[in-house]
Amino acid sequence: MPDQRHVFSSGRPDGRFVDIEGFLHEYLSNLDPTLRFDPHIPAEHFPGWRALVAEKLRELLALPEFAGEQPAPKMLWAEPRDGYELQKWECYPEPYSVLPYLVLVPEGINAENPGPAVMCFPGSNGTKEALADEPDIVPWAAERKHPARNIMGVHYARAGITAVIVDHPDRGEHTSNMFSGGRYEICVHAIWAGRSFESISVAGKLAVLDWMKEQPLIDAERIAVSGHSLGAKPALHLGMLDPSIAAVVWNDFFSHWLVRELMVSTFRGHLGHYIPGMQQWFDYTDLAAAVAPRPFLITEGGRTEDIDRASRAWDITDAPGNFSVTYYPKYATAEGRPYDNAPLFEGMTMDEYFEYANVDVPEHCFKENVAVPWLARVLGVEGG
């Protein structure tokens, strides 16, 4: 049977493409991102590069600026739970917007005894209620996979870390409008307005972060961010934009995003992943490198060559112990990763790519057994 791999080929002597998809594929293949992380950058140049990356990311996200302050956040209610108090809050990150969020305050944490905190972001179709092990407000707009493991906020709260849980812009209560068309429409309208899905997401989460820093029960010097799957991206963005973030948990596999698009020619990620113009400057792996030297955890492994490249940032900043990675159990040993040194090739299927990137798809979930003890130790929680 002939190989049916989808490979772009010009067929012209000049190598140019009449087919625009082929043209864009070739264009992206030859991009040389201006601020890509150089694993050989001199240590004295690293802070300057990192500052340029943060400045460009803020510009690409098109974070809003407006005259006057927005109303102060307010607590809607509080109820006791097993080992923590569950609070419902809402804030107003920008005009016309209301952002509900949940706060899980461990027993013994209060203004007289403040403790560390972590912002928690769910996977693509998860909700803040799922991360808090609470009933969904809009059940048709929620998805619960690995329910015992994905209750990220509960796991952190029971470890003594205040958990602040925020939805994606198109899930949970944000989809209560019966006319909502879904993620695609939200992304397209955001782009039409000069924003993006991540722009709206990050703007709201930054507002919550500002609120966290003012709370007497939270130690502002021990605030971390933790995101699962799609939620790993806003966690990374916040860690990049705010140098006061103490640690970043990337609960996903780690790989160079553009390379996956180029090798898996039929891959189409939803628009929530895309920030207009970003690939001219850097990839998500470069943003991760720019978090160094602060603690950074990858919980689900990934393409080893991309992990090794990013880890150089912690070597350069003389903090190799602050970069941590665990693989899926299936790929935990080098012997269990047969494609670590095998080159990727154009026309791969998604299943093939996952094999080469050491991804155990059915086991994709919050790794509480890895993330919680790691973050407790980093944030100085007793017993962590």
N, C-alpha and C positions, 0 to 999 in steps of 0.2 A: 504494500500500500504506500503510495507516495507521501512524502512529508508535507503536511498541510500547514506548516507554521506560517504565521503572519509576519512576513519580513518586508520592509519597505525597500524597493529597488527602483531606481530612476529609469533604467532602460535607455537612457540617452547618452551619447558620447560625452556631453559636457557635465553629466552627473546631476543636472538640475531636475526639478520635479514640476510637472504640470499639475499633478494631484496635490492639493493644498495640505492634506493630512501628511503626505510624505514630506512636503516642504517643511512643515512645522516640526516633524520628527527629526529631520536632518538639522534644522535650526537649533533645536534644543540639545541635540547630540553634540553640537559644536560650541555651546555656550561656555564661556569661561567666567563664572561668577566673580564679580569685582571684590567681594569681601569673603570669599571662601577661606575657610581655616587652612592655614599653612602649618602642617605638623612640624616644620623646621623653623618656625618664626623665632627670632631671638627673644629671650624672656623679657628684655627691656622694652620690646615693641608690643608685647601682648596686651597690656592695659589700653594702649591707644587703639589697637584693632578692636578690642572688646567694646570700647566706647563708640566707635564708628558703627559697629553692628547694632548696638542698642538704639542709637540715633536713627539709623535707617529703618529698623523694625518699627519704631514708633511712627515714622513717616509713612511706611507702607500700610500700617494698620489704620491710618487716617483717624486716629482717636479724636473725638470731638472736643472743640473748645467753645465755650459759651459764656456770656456775661452773667454775673450773679451766681450765687450759690443755690444749690438744690436743697429741698427740704431735708431735715435730718432723718436718718433711719428710725424706725419705731418697731417695738416688739408688739406682736399681735396677741400672743398667748404663750404660756409655759405650762408644761405638764411633767410629772415625775415618770421616769422609766427605771428599769433595772440597772443601777450603777451610774446613772447620769440623769440630767434634766434635759428634756427636749423643748427647745424654744422655736417659735416661728416669728421671723422678722421680715420686714420689707424695706428696701431702700429705693432711691430715685436717682439713678446714675446720670441721667440726662433728661432734658425736656421731653415730655410725653411718655416717659418710660417708668414702669414699676417693676422692680426685681425682687421677688420673694426668695427667701433662703432659710435654711434650717441650721440651728446651732445646738450641738450636743455638748453639754457642760458636765464633765465628770464630777462625781461626788468628791467633796473636799476642795474643789477649785472655786475660789471666790475672790473678791477684791482684797481681802486680807491675806489670801494665799494664791496669788496668780500663778498660772502655769503656761506651758507652750500650747500652740494651736496649729492646726493644719487645715488649709482649704482643700476641699474634696470635689472632684469633678467626675461625673459618670462617663461610661462608654457611650457610643453613638446614640442608642435608643433607650438608655437608662434615664432615671429621674433621681432627683434629690430624695424623694420618698423611698425609692428602692435602696439607696445608700444608707438610709436611716432605718430600714426595716419597718416602714410604715405603709399603710394603704395608699395606693395611688389616687390622686385627685381626679385625674383624667385617664382612666384605665386604657382607653383606646389609643392613647398617645404614649404608651409605656411598654417596655419589654424587659422581662426578668429572666436572665440566664445565670446559671450558677448562683442562685439566690443566697445560699449560706455563705458564700465567699465574697460576693459583690457588695455586701453591706459594709462598705468601706468606713463610713462614719462611725458606725457602732464599734467596729474593731478598734479604731483609734481611740474612741472615747473610753472604752473599757481598759485601754492601756494607760489612761491618765492624760490623754491629749485632747483638748477641746477641738471638736470637729465642726467646721463651718462648710455647709454643703450648698452648692449652687448649680442650677440647671443649665443646660445648653439653651440657646435662644429659641429653639423650636421644639422643645419637649416639655412634658409636665404641664404646669399651669400656663406656660406661654402658648400652648396650643388650644386653650379653652374656647377660643373664638370659632364658631361653627363655619366661618368662611375661610379659615386658614387653609391654604393650599398645600402646606408641607414644606420640607426643607428646600426643595429646588426653588420654589417661588420666593421663599424668604431670602435665599442667597442671591437670586437674580435681582430682586428689588433692592437689596442692600448694595449690590454692585452698581445698579442704576443710580443710586443716591451717592455714589462715590465712596462707599464703605465696602464691607465684606462681612461674611458670617463671623469670622474671627474678630473683626473690628468691633462688632456689637457685643460679642461674647467677652472679649478682654476688657472693654470699657466698663461693662457692668461688674466684672470680677475685681477690677482695680478699685471701684467704688466700695465694694465690700471689704477689700483689703485695707483701705483707708479707715473704714469703720473699726476693723479689728484692732488696728494700732492704737485706737483711743479707748479700748475697753479695759477697765481696771483689772478684770480677771484674766486678761491675756498678757503674757510677757512679750512685748513688742519686739524684743530681740530674738525670740524663739518662735517665729512664724514660718511654717513650711507650706509647700504646695504639693498636691498629690493628684494625679490624673490617670484614669484608666482609658486606654484605647483613644477614641477621639478626644477625651478629656485630658490626655497627656499633652496635647498641643497648647491649650491655654495655660496649663501648669508651666510649661516651658517658657511661654511668652511672659508670664508674670515673673518668673525667676530671672529672665533676661532683662526685663524693663525696670525691675525694682531690686537694687543691690542689697536691700535689707532682708530679702528672703533668705532664710537660713539654710534651706535644703530643698531639693526638687526630687520627687519620686515620679519616674517615667515608667508607668505600669503598662508596658506594651513591648513589642519587639522593636529593635533599633536598626534602621537601615537608611541608606540614602534614597530619599523619596523620588527624585527625578530619575535615577538609574532604574528603579523599579518600573516607572512609566515607560521608559525607553526599551527595556528588555521584554516586558509583558505588553506587547503592542496592542492587545485588545483590552488592557486595563482601563477602567473608567472609574475614578474615585468620585464621590459626590462633591458638590461644589463647596461644602463646608470646609474642605481641606485646603482650599486654594486662596492665597492672598495675591491679588493682582500685582504683577511685576516682581514677585519675590525671587524667582529663579535667576533673575539677572544679577542678584546680589549674594544669595546664600541659600542653603538648604536647611532642613530641620537638624541635620547632623552638625552643621556649622553652628547653629544657635546653641545646641547642647554644649559644644566645646567652649563657647563664650561664657558659660556659667562658671567655669573653673576660676578660682580654686575651691568654690563652695561645694559642699557635699551633693553628689548626684548619684541616683540609683536607677539602674535598668533592671526590671524584674523578670523580663521574658526573653532575654538574650537577643538574638538577631543575627545579622550578617557579620561574621567575626571581623572581617577586614574593615568594616565601617566602625565597629566598636573600638578596635585597636587604634584606628586613626584618631577618633575623637578623644580617646584616653590620653593621647600625647599632650593635650592641653593641661591635664593635671600634672604630668611630668614637668612640663615647661614652667608651671606656676609653683613647683616644688610642693605639691600636695597630692601625691599619687594615692594616698590612703583615703582620699575623699571621693574617689571614683570607684563605684561598686557595680558589679553586674552578676546576675545569676541567669542561667538558661532554663528553659522548660526542662523538667526531669528527663524527658525523652532525649534531650540533647545536652545533658549535663556534663558529659565527658568528651574529650577531644575525639576519642574513638567513635563516639556516637554522632559525630558531625562530619560525615564523609565528604561534604562538599565545601568545607572551609577554605580549601586552597584551589578549588575549581572555579575557573572564570565563568561569569554569567554570559548568556548568549541571547541575541535578539530573537524574538519569536517564542520565548518561553511561555508556557501556560502558567496561570496563577499557582496551580498546585506545584509545578516544578520550582517556581520562584520560592515558595514557602519552604520547600525542602532545602534549597540552597541557602535560605536565610534562617534555617533552624527554627521554624515556626510550627508548633503543634496546635493547629487551628481549634480543634474541639476543646482544648484546655485553656483557651484565651479567657482570662478572668482576673480579678484582683487577687494578687498573691499576698494575702494577709500574713502568711507564715514567713514571708521575706520582708515585706515593707514595714510592718508594724514594729518588730524588734529593731530593725535598722534605724527607723526614724526615732524610736524611743531612745536609742543610744545616742544618736546625733544630737537630739534636743535635750539630753541630760535628764530624762525621766528616770526616777528612782526604780531600779529593777530592770531597766531597759537594756 
